[in-house]
């Protein structure tokens, strides 16, 4: 039987002083639509957490950085992913602009193979998760 579920995640569009955007490459063979795609740091909101608390926690866990959240972008993405185990999930994605206040980004989580800073122009030619380029076009 196919199982369906909805989850809410939060991601951070993090820029450095040169205007470059931080992306991480995802390792997630269970979800072919996400595997080896470039994405923003972030993840699921745990029970009892606010979206901002979740993003701060996820950035520490995934890339080893403390962040300050600046603002919520005025849109929500909601892709539906089919997993290799025949389960489907609809992911509601909230995106915040943020910047790093402490730490140098590096992969800490097994689902992150690499991180890097990229210009908007470079990102246009990258294989990103659905919605990443839309969020970037809405950022300041």
N, CA and C atoms as a LAMMPS dump frame, in Angstrom:
ITEM: TIMESTEP
0
ITEM: NUMBER OF ATOMS
420
ITEM: BOX BOUNDS ff ff ff
-5.0000000000000000e+02 5.0000000000000000e+02
-5.0000000000000000e+02 5.0000000000000000e+02
-5.0000000000000000e+02 5.0000000000000000e+02
ITEM: ATOMS id mol type element x y z
1 1 1 N 0.838 -1.183 0
2 1 2 C 0 0 0
3 1 3 C 0.883 1.245 0
4 2 1 N 0.527 2.209 -0.83
5 2 2 C 1.277 3.461 -0.874
6 2 3 C 0.946 4.305 0.349
7 3 1 N 1.974 4.804 0.989
8 3 2 C 1.795 5.661 2.156
9 3 3 C 2.07 7.099 1.742
10 4 1 N 1.224 8.02 2.211
11 4 2 C 1.394 9.437 1.888
12 4 3 C 1.491 10.217 3.189
13 5 1 N 2.348 11.243 3.179
14 5 2 C 2.463 12.087 4.369
15 5 3 C 2.873 13.49 3.964
16 6 1 N 2.653 14.413 4.879
17 6 2 C 3.057 15.806 4.676
18 6 3 C 4.04 16.175 5.779
19 7 1 N 5.077 16.91 5.392
20 7 2 C 6.022 17.414 6.384
21 7 3 C 6.306 18.885 6.088
22 8 1 N 6.691 19.599 7.121
23 8 2 C 7.071 21.001 6.965
24 8 3 C 8.556 21.122 7.262
25 9 1 N 9.267 21.755 6.342
26 9 2 C 10.694 21.985 6.534
27 9 3 C 10.991 23.472 6.4
28 10 1 N 12.13 23.844 6.938
29 10 2 C 12.587 25.221 6.871
30 10 3 C 14.001 25.206 6.307
31 11 1 N 14.285 26.168 5.42
32 11 2 C 15.618 26.262 4.819
33 11 3 C 16.127 27.696 4.928
34 12 1 N 17.455 27.834 4.832
35 12 2 C 18.076 29.148 4.947
36 12 3 C 18.786 29.558 3.677
37 13 1 N 18.374 30.677 3.114
38 13 2 C 19.086 31.293 1.997
39 13 3 C 20.139 32.188 2.635
40 14 1 N 21.358 31.686 2.703
41 14 2 C 22.443 32.353 3.423
42 14 3 C 23.393 32.99 2.418
43 15 1 N 23.608 34.297 2.585
44 15 2 C 24.536 35.02 1.709
45 15 3 C 25.746 35.469 2.514
46 16 1 N 26.888 35.552 1.817
47 16 2 C 28.08 36.104 2.458
48 16 3 C 28.232 37.58 2.085
49 17 1 N 29.32 38.191 2.554
50 17 2 C 29.533 39.627 2.329
51 17 3 C 29.737 39.97 0.856
52 18 1 N 30.054 38.987 0.031
53 18 2 C 30.236 39.222 -1.406
54 18 3 C 28.958 38.962 -2.199
55 19 1 N 27.879 38.612 -1.494
56 19 2 C 26.611 38.342 -2.163
57 19 3 C 26.466 36.927 -2.691
58 20 1 N 27.462 36.071 -2.399
59 20 2 C 27.352 34.678 -2.847
60 20 3 C 26.437 33.904 -1.9
61 21 1 N 25.828 32.86 -2.433
62 21 2 C 24.815 32.091 -1.723
63 21 3 C 25.372 30.718 -1.367
64 22 1 N 25.113 30.29 -0.135
65 22 2 C 25.585 28.997 0.346
66 22 3 C 24.626 27.886 -0.083
67 23 1 N 25.171 26.877 -0.736
68 23 2 C 24.404 25.681 -1.091
69 23 3 C 25.141 24.447 -0.594
70 24 1 N 24.371 23.409 -0.337
71 24 2 C 24.948 22.126 0.041
72 24 3 C 24.398 21.061 -0.894
73 25 1 N 25.225 20.053 -1.158
74 25 2 C 24.807 18.967 -2.052
75 25 3 C 24.241 17.827 -1.216
76 26 1 N 23.021 17.455 -1.549
77 26 2 C 22.276 16.475 -0.763
78 26 3 C 22.588 15.04 -1.187
79 27 1 N 22.709 14.17 -0.189
80 27 2 C 22.865 12.735 -0.407
81 27 3 C 21.602 12.083 0.153
82 28 1 N 20.724 11.613 -0.73
83 28 2 C 19.447 11.058 -0.284
84 28 3 C 18.896 10.082 -1.326
85 29 1 N 19.522 8.896 -1.471
86 29 2 C 19.092 7.96 -2.508
87 29 3 C 17.648 7.48 -2.356
88 30 1 N 17.074 7.603 -1.169
89 30 2 C 15.68 7.219 -0.951
90 30 3 C 14.714 8.118 -1.724
91 31 1 N 15.153 9.364 -2.002
92 31 2 C 14.308 10.328 -2.715
93 31 3 C 15.039 10.752 -3.986
94 32 1 N 14.793 10.069 -5.101
95 32 2 C 15.507 10.378 -6.342
96 32 3 C 15.394 11.838 -6.79
97 33 1 N 14.258 12.497 -6.507
98 33 2 C 14.092 13.9 -6.898
99 33 3 C 15.008 14.844 -6.123
100 34 1 N 15.569 14.366 -5.009
101 34 2 C 16.429 15.206 -4.174
102 34 3 C 17.891 14.76 -4.173
103 35 1 N 18.138 13.512 -4.507
104 35 2 C 19.486 12.943 -4.418
105 35 3 C 20.465 13.669 -5.346
106 36 1 N 21.596 14.068 -4.769
107 36 2 C 22.682 14.758 -5.471
108 36 3 C 22.264 16.098 -6.075
109 37 1 N 21.268 16.727 -5.47
110 37 2 C 20.849 18.069 -5.89
111 37 3 C 21.416 19.082 -4.892
112 38 1 N 21.642 20.285 -5.388
113 38 2 C 22.093 21.378 -4.537
114 38 3 C 20.879 22.008 -3.869
115 39 1 N 21.036 22.351 -2.597
116 39 2 C 19.934 22.888 -1.803
117 39 3 C 20.475 23.844 -0.744
118 40 1 N 19.555 24.53 -0.079
119 40 2 C 19.907 25.36 1.073
120 40 3 C 19.994 24.465 2.31
121 41 1 N 20.803 24.851 3.312
122 41 2 C 20.782 24.13 4.58
123 41 3 C 19.393 24.229 5.207
124 42 1 N 19.013 23.206 5.934
125 42 2 C 17.718 23.222 6.61
126 42 3 C 17.197 21.829 6.836
127 43 1 N 15.964 21.756 7.312
128 43 2 C 15.37 20.451 7.565
129 43 3 C 14.03 20.56 8.243
130 44 1 N 13.59 19.427 8.728
131 44 2 C 12.27 19.304 9.341
132 44 3 C 12.178 20.103 10.643
133 45 1 N 11.002 20.633 10.886
134 45 2 C 10.714 21.32 12.144
135 45 3 C 10.272 20.264 13.149
136 46 1 N 11.008 20.132 14.242
137 46 2 C 10.66 19.159 15.274
138 46 3 C 9.495 19.666 16.112
139 47 1 N 8.781 18.738 16.737
140 47 2 C 7.655 19.09 17.596
141 47 3 C 8.114 20.069 18.678
142 48 1 N 7.379 21.156 18.846
143 48 2 C 7.686 22.154 19.867
144 48 3 C 8.638 23.248 19.428
145 49 1 N 9.244 23.106 18.252
146 49 2 C 10.174 24.115 17.742
147 49 3 C 9.437 25.15 16.906
148 50 1 N 9.954 26.366 16.932
149 50 2 C 9.504 27.365 15.964
150 50 3 C 10.303 27.139 14.681
151 51 1 N 9.832 27.663 13.55
152 51 2 C 10.619 27.536 12.323
153 51 3 C 12.032 28.112 12.457
154 52 1 N 12.172 29.242 13.136
155 52 2 C 13.489 29.863 13.303
156 52 3 C 14.394 28.971 14.154
157 53 1 N 13.872 28.425 15.248
158 53 2 C 14.668 27.518 16.081
159 53 3 C 15.116 26.297 15.282
160 54 1 N 14.221 25.775 14.456
161 54 2 C 14.561 24.607 13.635
162 54 3 C 15.686 24.933 12.658
163 55 1 N 15.608 26.095 12.018
164 55 2 C 16.648 26.473 11.061
165 55 3 C 17.989 26.671 11.76
166 56 1 N 17.98 27.312 12.916
167 56 2 C 19.227 27.49 13.668
168 56 3 C 19.831 26.135 14.033
169 57 1 N 19.002 25.206 14.491
170 57 2 C 19.48 23.867 14.86
171 57 3 C 20.02 23.117 13.642
172 58 1 N 19.268 23.134 12.551
173 58 2 C 19.682 22.406 11.346
174 58 3 C 21.013 22.928 10.793
175 59 1 N 21.221 24.242 10.833
176 59 2 C 22.487 24.797 10.332
177 59 3 C 23.667 24.346 11.187
178 60 1 N 23.469 24.255 12.498
179 60 2 C 24.535 23.735 13.369
180 60 3 C 24.816 22.272 13.054
181 61 1 N 23.742 21.479 12.875
182 61 2 C 23.897 20.043 12.645
183 61 3 C 24.485 19.725 11.274
184 62 1 N 24.055 20.45 10.243
185 62 2 C 24.446 20.109 8.872
186 62 3 C 25.754 20.746 8.425
187 63 1 N 25.979 22.008 8.801
188 63 2 C 27.153 22.728 8.285
189 63 3 C 28.025 23.348 9.372
190 64 1 N 27.683 23.141 10.654
191 64 2 C 28.527 23.596 11.747
192 64 3 C 28.572 25.091 11.958
193 65 1 N 27.491 25.792 11.619
194 65 2 C 27.479 27.255 11.725
195 65 3 C 26.309 27.759 12.555
196 66 1 N 26.569 28.847 13.265
197 66 2 C 25.497 29.583 13.925
198 66 3 C 25.044 30.676 12.972
199 67 1 N 23.724 30.878 12.9
200 67 2 C 23.171 31.863 11.976
201 67 3 C 22.28 32.851 12.701
202 68 1 N 22.033 33.965 12.045
203 68 2 C 20.992 34.904 12.441
204 68 3 C 19.985 34.947 11.308
205 69 1 N 18.724 34.771 11.651
206 69 2 C 17.656 34.799 10.657
207 69 3 C 17.221 36.241 10.438
208 70 1 N 17.117 36.63 9.17
209 70 2 C 16.765 38 8.814
210 70 3 C 15.283 38.174 8.516
211 71 1 N 14.743 37.348 7.6
212 71 2 C 13.323 37.482 7.265
213 71 3 C 12.834 36.237 6.538
214 72 1 N 11.529 36.027 6.628
215 72 2 C 10.868 34.946 5.911
216 72 3 C 10.521 35.427 4.514
217 73 1 N 10.89 34.662 3.498
218 73 2 C 10.504 35.014 2.133
219 73 3 C 9.009 34.744 1.957
220 74 1 N 8.325 35.615 1.21
221 74 2 C 6.858 35.557 1.146
222 74 3 C 6.301 34.521 0.168
223 75 1 N 6.753 33.291 0.268
224 75 2 C 6.22 32.212 -0.566
225 75 3 C 6.5 30.882 0.108
226 76 1 N 5.739 29.889 -0.263
227 76 2 C 5.932 28.535 0.246
228 76 3 C 5.979 27.598 -0.954
229 77 1 N 6.951 26.721 -0.98
230 77 2 C 7.014 25.679 -2.01
231 77 3 C 6.389 24.408 -1.425
232 78 1 N 5.776 23.583 -2.268
233 78 2 C 5.181 22.341 -1.754
234 78 3 C 5.314 21.187 -2.749
235 79 1 N 6.553 20.779 -3.045
236 79 2 C 6.736 19.659 -3.973
237 79 3 C 6.251 18.335 -3.375
238 80 1 N 5.877 17.422 -4.236
239 80 2 C 5.531 16.064 -3.831
240 80 3 C 6.628 15.143 -4.359
241 81 1 N 7.236 14.387 -3.452
242 81 2 C 8.321 13.487 -3.814
243 81 3 C 7.865 12.047 -3.645
244 82 1 N 8.206 11.206 -4.599
245 82 2 C 7.97 9.772 -4.493
246 82 3 C 9.292 9.116 -4.131
247 83 1 N 9.252 8.362 -3.049
248 83 2 C 10.46 7.717 -2.554
249 83 3 C 10.62 6.333 -3.178
250 84 1 N 11.803 5.78 -3.079
251 84 2 C 12.065 4.462 -3.659
252 84 3 C 11.348 3.343 -2.903
253 85 1 N 10.838 3.622 -1.692
254 85 2 C 10.081 2.621 -0.93
255 85 3 C 8.574 2.747 -1.161
256 86 1 N 8.181 3.417 -2.253
257 86 2 C 6.785 3.614 -2.662
258 86 3 C 5.975 4.501 -1.726
259 87 1 N 6.633 5.248 -0.878
260 87 2 C 5.944 6.226 -0.048
261 87 3 C 6.046 7.574 -0.744
262 88 1 N 5.03 8.39 -0.575
263 88 2 C 5.035 9.74 -1.146
264 88 3 C 4.993 10.742 -0.013
265 89 1 N 5.668 11.86 -0.224
266 89 2 C 5.603 12.917 0.781
267 89 3 C 5.487 14.269 0.113
268 90 1 N 4.594 15.075 0.662
269 90 2 C 4.463 16.459 0.234
270 90 3 C 5.234 17.29 1.25
271 91 1 N 6.143 18.102 0.746
272 91 2 C 7.036 18.859 1.611
273 91 3 C 6.685 20.341 1.514
274 92 1 N 6.245 20.919 2.619
275 92 2 C 5.997 22.358 2.666
276 92 3 C 7.292 23.032 3.098
277 93 1 N 7.819 23.911 2.257
278 93 2 C 9.132 24.511 2.478
279 93 3 C 8.992 26.003 2.774
280 94 1 N 9.439 26.406 3.968
281 94 2 C 9.528 27.816 4.348
282 94 3 C 10.983 28.232 4.185
283 95 1 N 11.22 29.371 3.552
284 95 2 C 12.594 29.816 3.312
285 95 3 C 12.846 31.157 3.992
286 96 1 N 13.893 31.2 4.802
287 96 2 C 14.317 32.421 5.48
288 96 3 C 15.642 32.893 4.904
289 97 1 N 15.789 34.203 4.78
290 97 2 C 17.112 34.758 4.516
291 97 3 C 17.851 34.79 5.848
292 98 1 N 19.142 34.501 5.804
293 98 2 C 19.935 34.448 7.028
294 98 3 C 21.385 34.754 6.7
295 99 1 N 22.176 34.968 7.744
296 99 2 C 23.621 35.058 7.54
297 99 3 C 24.333 34.356 8.698
298 100 1 N 25.557 33.952 8.427
299 100 2 C 26.361 33.226 9.405
300 100 3 C 26.989 34.215 10.374
301 101 1 N 26.867 33.91 11.669
302 101 2 C 27.492 34.752 12.687
303 101 3 C 28.69 34.061 13.335
304 102 1 N 28.779 32.731 13.177
305 102 2 C 29.905 32.011 13.761
306 102 3 C 30.091 30.681 13.036
307 103 1 N 31.331 30.406 12.654
308 103 2 C 31.651 29.129 12.031
309 103 3 C 31.941 29.246 10.546
310 104 1 N 32.596 28.232 10.029
311 104 2 C 32.886 28.109 8.602
312 104 3 C 32.122 26.899 8.09
313 105 1 N 31.287 27.078 7.068
314 105 2 C 30.461 25.968 6.599
315 105 3 C 31.291 24.785 6.098
316 106 1 N 30.927 23.609 6.58
317 106 2 C 31.529 22.362 6.117
318 106 3 C 30.528 21.229 6.377
319 107 1 N 30.562 20.166 5.582
320 107 2 C 29.596 19.077 5.757
321 107 3 C 29.79 18.355 7.088
322 108 1 N 28.715 18.273 7.873
323 108 2 C 28.742 17.536 9.136
324 108 3 C 27.757 16.376 9.134
325 109 1 N 26.757 16.443 8.302
326 109 2 C 25.682 15.463 8.262
327 109 3 C 25.938 14.471 7.13
328 110 1 N 25.554 13.215 7.319
329 110 2 C 25.763 12.2 6.281
330 110 3 C 24.965 12.486 5.016
331 111 1 N 23.948 13.348 5.105
332 111 2 C 23.15 13.702 3.929
333 111 3 C 23.696 14.926 3.202
334 112 1 N 24.877 15.398 3.605
335 112 2 C 25.514 16.543 2.944
336 112 3 C 26.895 16.102 2.466
337 113 1 N 27.104 16.107 1.14
338 113 2 C 28.401 15.665 0.615
339 113 3 C 29.382 16.816 0.424
340 114 1 N 28.87 18.008 0.148
341 114 2 C 29.746 19.177 -0.014
342 114 3 C 28.945 20.453 0.162
343 115 1 N 29.665 21.535 0.461
344 115 2 C 29.051 22.857 0.571
345 115 3 C 29.902 23.842 -0.215
346 116 1 N 29.291 24.931 -0.63
347 116 2 C 30.04 25.946 -1.355
348 116 3 C 29.254 27.232 -1.496
349 117 1 N 30.002 28.285 -1.811
350 117 2 C 29.419 29.604 -2.054
351 117 3 C 29.349 29.827 -3.564
352 118 1 N 28.179 30.244 -4.056
353 118 2 C 27.971 30.392 -5.49
354 118 3 C 27.248 31.696 -5.802
355 119 1 N 27.569 32.271 -6.949
356 119 2 C 26.855 33.465 -7.409
357 119 3 C 25.496 33.046 -7.968
358 120 1 N 24.594 34.011 -8.079
359 120 2 C 23.283 33.727 -8.675
360 120 3 C 23.446 33.179 -10.084
361 121 1 N 24.422 33.702 -10.811
362 121 2 C 24.652 33.248 -12.186
363 121 3 C 25.118 31.793 -12.216
364 122 1 N 26.019 31.428 -11.318
365 122 2 C 26.49 30.042 -11.257
366 122 3 C 25.339 29.087 -10.922
367 123 1 N 24.487 29.512 -10.007
368 123 2 C 23.388 28.659 -9.553
369 123 3 C 22.401 28.374 -10.679
370 124 1 N 22.248 29.311 -11.602
371 124 2 C 21.314 29.098 -12.716
372 124 3 C 21.67 27.856 -13.53
373 125 1 N 22.945 27.467 -13.546
374 125 2 C 23.392 26.303 -14.316
375 125 3 C 23.594 25.051 -13.464
376 126 1 N 23.195 25.112 -12.194
377 126 2 C 23.393 23.982 -11.292
378 126 3 C 22.121 23.146 -11.184
379 127 1 N 22.303 21.886 -10.825
380 127 2 C 21.186 20.963 -10.623
381 127 3 C 20.701 21.132 -9.181
382 128 1 N 19.684 21.97 -8.997
383 128 2 C 19.179 22.298 -7.669
384 128 3 C 17.832 21.633 -7.419
385 129 1 N 17.469 21.586 -6.141
386 129 2 C 16.129 21.14 -5.796
387 129 3 C 15.108 22.095 -6.393
388 130 1 N 13.936 21.557 -6.678
389 130 2 C 12.837 22.364 -7.175
390 130 3 C 12.554 23.503 -6.195
391 131 1 N 12.431 24.718 -6.687
392 131 2 C 12.095 25.86 -5.849
393 131 3 C 13.273 26.705 -5.41
394 132 1 N 14.482 26.164 -5.431
395 132 2 C 15.658 26.904 -4.966
396 132 3 C 15.841 28.186 -5.779
397 133 1 N 15.778 28.077 -7.084
398 133 2 C 15.991 29.25 -7.942
399 133 3 C 14.869 30.266 -7.779
400 134 1 N 13.646 29.797 -7.492
401 134 2 C 12.535 30.721 -7.231
402 134 3 C 12.778 31.505 -5.946
403 135 1 N 13.232 30.819 -4.896
404 135 2 C 13.536 31.512 -3.645
405 135 3 C 14.634 32.556 -3.871
406 136 1 N 15.655 32.205 -4.63
407 136 2 C 16.752 33.142 -4.88
408 136 3 C 16.249 34.379 -5.609
409 137 1 N 15.356 34.203 -6.56
410 137 2 C 14.842 35.355 -7.315
411 137 3 C 14.022 36.289 -6.434
412 138 1 N 13.523 35.801 -5.302
413 138 2 C 12.739 36.631 -4.385
414 138 3 C 13.587 37.307 -3.321
415 139 1 N 14.857 36.93 -3.207
416 139 2 C 15.693 37.462 -2.133
417 139 3 C 16.177 38.868 -2.457
418 140 1 N 16.608 39.551 -1.412
419 140 2 C 17.096 40.93 -1.566
420 140 3 C 18.43 40.966 -2.265
